[in-house]
Amino acid sequence: MDVRTVISARRSIRRYEKKPLPAELLEELLESARQAPSASNAQRWSMVVVTDDEKKQRLVKASGGQKFVGQCSAYLVAVAEPGAPYPAVDVAIALDHLSLVAAEKGLGTCWIGDFEPEEVKEILGVPKDRDIPICMTLGYPAQNPQARKRKPLSGLFHREVWGRLW
């Protein structure tokens, strides 16, 4: 698949098959995140990759009660270093790279913004001085949702100045 096809095909998956990811595949996905650009190429982030079923079940409660967190093959928790510039942007780019490669491989992901950072830190042993900007589920889709409607270019983009719609 070319990148535009993958971008169009990617969906937020909220139902997963109970199936582990092969280690080589998981490492390939993590490598795609590692290759992402970051502010000053500092890569001042890391991720906790949770595949343990018991831990994932504990993370369901810490993630807004979203049951699919416990069904996914891996739950990815992005962790930013203290004082890192643009940490949310850096981890979003890294996870977006990973989500596109996952879609190319027939896997699904879902961004998780509804979570209790302090509870997630406690469950995973993340130091208190670190921030958790975002989390993501990853796994084999047990659903194939239709594409959601998107705004037209003219609803999002302006030419040269505000108000001159695309």
C-alpha positions in Angstrom: 0.0 0.0 0.0 1.2 3.5 -0.7 1.1 6.0 2.2 -2.0 7.8 1.0 -3.9 4.5 0.8 -2.8 3.6 4.4 -3.8 7.1 5.7 -7.3 6.6 4.1 -7.6 3.1 5.4 -6.6 3.7 9.0 -9.5 3.6 11.5 -9.9 3.9 15.3 -10.4 0.3 16.5 -12.4 -0.3 19.7 -12.8 -4.1 19.4 -9.8 -6.4 19.2 -9.2 -10.1 18.8 -7.5 -11.6 21.8 -4.3 -12.4 20.0 -0.7 -11.6 20.9 1.6 -9.7 18.5 4.7 -11.6 17.3 7.8 -10.1 18.8 9.3 -9.3 15.4 6.2 -7.4 14.3 6.0 -5.4 17.6 9.6 -4.4 17.2 9.0 -3.3 13.6 6.2 -1.1 14.8 8.3 0.3 17.6 11.1 1.0 15.2 8.7 3.1 13.1 7.9 5.2 16.2 11.6 5.5 16.9 12.3 6.9 13.5 9.9 9.8 14.0 11.2 13.3 14.1 11.3 15.2 17.4 12.1 18.7 18.6 15.9 19.2 18.1 16.0 15.4 17.4 16.3 15.1 21.2 13.8 12.1 21.4 13.0 13.1 25.0 10.3 10.5 25.3 9.9 6.8 25.9 7.0 4.3 25.9 5.8 1.6 28.2 4.6 -1.3 26.0 2.0 -3.3 28.0 1.2 -6.8 26.8 0.4 -8.4 30.2 -3.3 -9.1 30.4 -3.5 -8.4 34.1 -1.9 -5.0 33.7 -4.1 -4.2 30.8 -7.2 -5.0 32.9 -5.9 -2.6 35.6 -5.4 0.0 32.9 -9.0 -0.3 31.8 -10.2 1.5 34.9 -7.4 4.1 34.7 -8.4 4.7 31.0 -11.9 5.9 31.4 -13.3 2.3 31.8 -12.8 1.7 28.1 -13.0 -2.1 27.9 -11.1 -2.4 24.6 -8.0 -1.3 26.5 -8.0 -4.8 28.1 -8.7 -6.5 24.8 -5.8 -5.1 22.7 -2.6 -6.9 22.0 -0.5 -4.0 23.4 -1.2 -0.8 25.2 1.3 1.9 24.5 1.9 4.6 27.1 3.9 7.6 26.0 6.1 9.1 28.6 7.8 12.5 28.3 10.9 13.5 30.1 10.7 16.5 32.5 11.2 19.8 30.8 11.1 18.3 27.3 10.1 20.9 24.7 6.9 19.9 22.8 6.5 16.5 24.3 2.9 16.0 23.2 3.8 16.8 19.6 6.9 14.5 19.7 5.0 11.5 21.0 2.0 12.2 18.7 4.3 12.1 15.7 5.9 8.9 16.9 2.6 7.2 17.6 1.2 8.4 14.3 4.1 6.8 12.5 3.4 3.6 14.4 -0.3 3.7 13.7 0.2 4.1 9.9 2.6 1.1 9.8 0.1 -0.8 11.9 -2.6 -0.1 9.4 -0.4 -1.1 6.6 0.1 -4.5 8.4 -3.6 -5.0 8.9 -3.5 -4.0 12.6 -5.6 -1.5 14.4 -4.9 1.3 16.8 -6.9 3.8 18.8 -5.7 7.0 20.5 -6.5 7.1 24.2 -6.9 10.6 25.6 -9.3 9.6 28.4 -7.0 8.3 31.2 -5.9 9.2 34.7 -2.1 9.9 34.4 -1.3 9.5 38.1 -3.1 6.1 38.2 -1.4 4.9 35.0 2.0 6.0 36.5 1.3 4.0 39.6 0.3 0.9 37.8 3.3 1.0 35.5 5.9 2.4 37.9 6.4 5.6 35.9 8.3 8.2 37.9 6.1 11.0 39.3 8.2 13.7 37.5 7.3 12.3 34.1 4.3 13.3 32.0 2.0 10.9 30.1 0.6 13.0 27.2 -1.2 10.2 25.4 -1.8 6.4 25.2 -2.7 4.1 22.3 -4.2 0.6 21.9 -2.7 -1.7 19.3 -3.8 -5.1 18.0 -5.8 -7.2 15.6 -9.1 -5.6 14.7 -12.3 -7.5 15.5 -14.3 -4.9 13.6 -14.0 -3.0 10.3 -15.6 0.4 10.9 -16.6 2.6 8.0 -14.8 5.8 7.3 -16.1 8.8 9.2 -17.1 11.9 7.4 -14.4 14.5 7.2 -14.7 18.3 6.6 -13.9 19.5 3.1 -10.6 21.3 2.5 -12.4 24.6 2.6 -13.6 23.9 6.1 -10.0 23.5 7.4 -7.6 25.4 5.3 -7.1 29.1 4.5 -4.9 30.5 1.6 -2.2 32.9 2.8 -4.4 34.7 5.3 -7.3 33.8 7.7 -10.6 33.8 6.0 -9.5 33.2 2.4 -10.9 29.6 2.3 -9.2 26.9 0.2 
